[in-house]
Structure formats: structure tokens, C-alpha cells
Amino acid sequence: MINRKIRILFIVICLLQLFHIFYFRSGFRYEVIKKPFNENSGVSYVVSSKIIEINNMLRKQKVKDFNFSDIIFNNNYIYKKSVEFNYPIRLNKNSNNIFFFKEENIPSNCKLLSTGRYFIFTKC
């Protein structure tokens, strides 16, 4: 009888520990599995809002390629994640669809396509 109570107590403790690891220590978010087949399910947990903004601008303008200003090229995180996240829309150094940080000076020959919180999307 006591042996059975110890087993039940052990199982309860193990389940609580698994819940603790799953919920608090792994960084897992329940929202990700609520609707796993939605197009943008859990995107905000994977990449920053800057990358999401670039993606939204590219999809809104329906372009096939894009380019970055020199300052954005030097930002490794934005450069790498944008290339990965926006595929099949490709980065092309010869593209005239160029992203600038909002704080940057934009050349006068560029036409404004879209403005966001962090970036300005232009056609030069």
C-alpha cells in the first residue's frame, strides 16, 4: 500500500516537472500550436518585427527581387534573416527596389513605394 502511494507520488512529481520544463524553461509558446497550419503562425516568435515589416512591404508591392542600402548590408542580422525569411523573393544587388532605414538619406532619384516603422522601400 505504501509502495503504491510512493509510485503515484513519483508519477505526479514527474508530470509536474515535465510541465515545468515544457512551459517555463523551453521557451515554447502555446500560441504556435493553436493554429499550426496558418500561413504566419508563430512568425513573431521566430524573427523580429523589422524582418516582418520587410516581408510585408515586399508582398504588398509584389516584387521579385530587392536590394538593401549599404548600412543595412552591414547589419548581419537583418541581412541574413531577410534573405532567408523572404525566399522566394530574392536579394539582388542590381535590383532597383531598395530598402533604407528610416533615418537614412534617400537619393533624390528614388521613388517612394512604401514607408514603415523601421524602413522605407523605394524604387531607384
C-alpha positions in Angstrom: 0.0 0.0 0.0 2.8 2.5 0.9 4.7 1.3 -2.1 1.8 2.2 -4.4 1.4 5.7 -2.8 5.1 6.3 -3.4 4.7 5.4 -7.1 1.8 7.7 -7.5 3.6 10.5 -5.8 6.6 9.9 -8.0 4.5 10.0 -11.2 2.8 13.2 -10.1 6.2 14.8 -9.3 7.5 13.7 -12.8 4.5 15.1 -14.5 4.8 18.4 -12.7 8.5 18.5 -13.6 7.8 17.8 -17.3 5.1 20.6 -17.3 7.6 23.0 -15.7 10.3 22.2 -18.2 7.9 22.3 -21.1 6.2 25.6 -20.1 8.8 27.7 -18.3 12.2 26.6 -19.4 12.0 25.6 -23.1 10.6 29.0 -24.3 7.8 27.2 -26.1 4.7 29.2 -26.8 1.3 27.5 -26.8 0.1 30.0 -29.5 2.3 28.4 -32.0 0.4 25.1 -31.9 -3.1 26.6 -31.7 -3.3 27.1 -35.5 -0.2 25.3 -36.9 -1.3 25.4 -40.5 -1.9 29.2 -40.7 0.5 30.9 -43.0 2.1 33.2 -40.4 1.6 31.1 -37.3 4.3 31.9 -34.7 6.3 34.2 -37.0 6.6 36.9 -34.3 8.4 34.3 -32.1 10.9 33.5 -34.8 12.0 36.8 -36.3 12.0 40.4 -35.2 9.4 42.9 -36.2 11.9 44.5 -38.6 12.1 41.4 -40.7 8.3 41.0 -40.7 8.0 44.6 -41.9 10.3 44.0 -44.8 8.3 40.9 -45.7 5.0 42.8 -45.6 6.4 45.5 -47.8 7.7 43.0 -50.4 4.5 41.1 -50.5 2.4 44.3 -50.8 4.5 45.6 -53.7 4.6 42.1 -55.4 8.3 42.4 -56.4 10.5 39.5 -57.4 13.8 40.9 -56.0 15.1 43.6 -53.7 18.2 45.3 -52.5 19.5 46.9 -49.4 21.3 50.2 -48.7 24.9 49.9 -47.6 24.1 50.4 -44.0 21.6 47.6 -44.0 24.1 45.3 -45.7 26.4 45.9 -42.8 23.7 44.8 -40.3 24.3 41.0 -40.4 21.0 40.0 -38.6 18.7 42.0 -40.8 20.6 41.0 -43.9 20.7 37.2 -43.2 17.2 36.9 -41.8 15.6 38.9 -44.6 17.2 36.8 -47.2 16.1 33.6 -45.5 12.6 34.7 -44.5 11.6 36.3 -47.8 12.5 33.5 -50.1 11.5 33.0 -52.9 11.7 36.8 -53.3 15.4 37.2 -53.8 18.1 39.6 -52.8 19.7 41.1 -55.9 22.4 43.6 -55.7 21.4 45.0 -59.1 17.8 45.4 -58.2 16.3 48.9 -58.2 13.9 48.0 -55.3 15.9 49.2 -52.4 15.3 49.3 -48.6 16.6 52.1 -46.5 16.5 52.6 -42.8 14.0 55.4 -42.0 16.9 57.6 -40.6 19.0 57.3 -43.8 19.2 59.9 -46.5 17.5 58.6 -49.6 18.9 59.6 -53.0 16.8 62.1 -54.9 16.3 59.8 -57.9 14.4 57.3 -55.8 10.6 57.0 -55.8 8.9 56.1 -52.5 7.0 52.8 -52.7 6.2 52.2 -49.0 7.1 53.5 -45.6 7.0 51.5 -42.4 8.0 51.8 -38.8 11.7 51.0 -39.4 12.2 51.0 -43.2 11.5 52.9 -46.4 11.1 50.9 -49.6 12.0 52.7 -52.7 12.5 52.2 -56.5 15.7 53.9 -57.7 
